């Protein structure tokens, strides 16, 4: 059943990008468009789920802290346009550093706990899907969205819009995979939490 819902969700975001291109010409694939807004919503949802897993269910707190830091940093990075224009230049970099550095310090300090937790997490479907999402968003989308690539494909017909659309939509796909992975982690964490409750 969940697999069907995931297929429908991926189809919905693809359709959303298509409708954005058709009916939102003034903001399509910009910071105010459907794709960017959905990226922000997906990342915020991932952060909320990870906070719940860590603070309420208390499952794999060191691993989930690192995942939360990564997702929160990504969320801040997606707001770079607004932060740079309405707060100050490079604000997002400062905020990302304030998120990542303390989290890394804590994970290193608790590295034994992290390694124990990661041994379990790395053998889950959630981890595999999370890895696929990260590779899609942070590796493939960057390479696929290269200006040189699209200049070679389109030649004289090249426009910067093609590059932006390609990169942003693939990014959204990657974030969506991460969202599904985080949901799978949440469901797994709930099972672990309930098992703990029954054993006490």
ChimeraX attribute file (.defattr): number of C-alpha atoms within 10 A of each C-alpha:
attribute: neighborCount
match mode: 1-to-1
recipient: residues
	/A:1	5
	/A:2	9
	/A:3	8
	/A:4	8
	/A:5	10
	/A:6	14
	/A:7	10
	/A:8	12
	/A:9	14
	/A:10	16
	/A:11	11
	/A:12	12
	/A:13	18
	/A:14	17
	/A:15	12
	/A:16	15
	/A:17	22
	/A:18	16
	/A:19	14
	/A:20	18
	/A:21	18
	/A:22	10
	/A:23	10
	/A:24	15
	/A:25	12
	/A:26	11
	/A:27	13
	/A:28	21
	/A:29	23
	/A:30	16
	/A:31	15
	/A:32	12
	/A:33	17
	/A:34	21
	/A:35	25
	/A:36	21
	/A:37	16
	/A:38	17
	/A:39	22
	/A:40	20
	/A:41	14
	/A:42	21
	/A:43	24
	/A:44	18
	/A:45	16
	/A:46	26
	/A:47	23
	/A:48	14
	/A:49	19
	/A:50	27
	/A:51	18
	/A:52	16
	/A:53	24
	/A:54	19
	/A:55	13
	/A:56	11
	/A:57	18
	/A:58	16
	/A:59	21
	/A:60	18
	/A:61	19
	/A:62	25
	/A:63	21
	/A:64	26
	/A:65	21
	/A:66	19
	/A:67	19
	/A:68	23
	/A:69	22
	/A:70	16
	/A:71	22
	/A:72	21
	/A:73	21
	/A:74	18
	/A:75	21
	/A:76	21
	/A:77	17
	/A:78	18
	/A:79	16
	/A:80	19
	/A:81	15
	/A:82	15
	/A:83	18
	/A:84	14
	/A:85	11
	/A:86	10
	/A:87	12
	/A:88	11
	/A:89	14
	/A:90	13
	/A:91	19
	/A:92	23
	/A:93	16
	/A:94	11
	/A:95	15
	/A:96	18
	/A:97	12
	/A:98	13
	/A:99	19
	/A:100	16
	/A:101	12
	/A:102	12
	/A:103	19
	/A:104	16
	/A:105	11
	/A:106	14
	/A:107	19
	/A:108	13
	/A:109	11
	/A:110	12
	/A:111	15
	/A:112	12
	/A:113	16
	/A:114	20
	/A:115	14
	/A:116	13
	/A:117	17
	/A:118	17
	/A:119	11
	/A:120	11
	/A:121	18
	/A:122	12
	/A:123	10
	/A:124	15
	/A:125	14
	/A:126	23
	/A:127	19
	/A:128	14
	/A:129	19
	/A:130	23
	/A:131	17
	/A:132	16
	/A:133	24
	/A:134	17
	/A:135	15
	/A:136	22
	/A:137	24
	/A:138	14
	/A:139	13
	/A:140	16
	/A:141	21
	/A:142	18
	/A:143	14
	/A:144	16
	/A:145	20
	/A:146	14
	/A:147	17
	/A:148	12
	/A:149	13
	/A:150	18
	/A:151	16
	/A:152	10
	/A:153	11
	/A:154	11
	/A:155	11
	/A:156	8
	/A:157	9
	/A:158	14
	/A:159	13
	/A:160	10
	/A:161	12
	/A:162	15
	/A:163	19
	/A:164	15
	/A:165	18
	/A:166	17
	/A:167	20
	/A:168	21
	/A:169	22
	/A:170	20
	/A:171	26
	/A:172	27
	/A:173	19
	/A:174	25
	/A:175	28
	/A:176	24
	/A:177	24
	/A:178	27
	/A:179	23
	/A:180	21
	/A:181	23
	/A:182	25
	/A:183	17
	/A:184	19
	/A:185	23
	/A:186	21
	/A:187	14
	/A:188	18
	/A:189	19
	/A:190	17
	/A:191	13
	/A:192	14
	/A:193	16
	/A:194	12
	/A:195	11
	/A:196	10
	/A:197	9
	/A:198	7
	/A:199	6
	/A:200	5
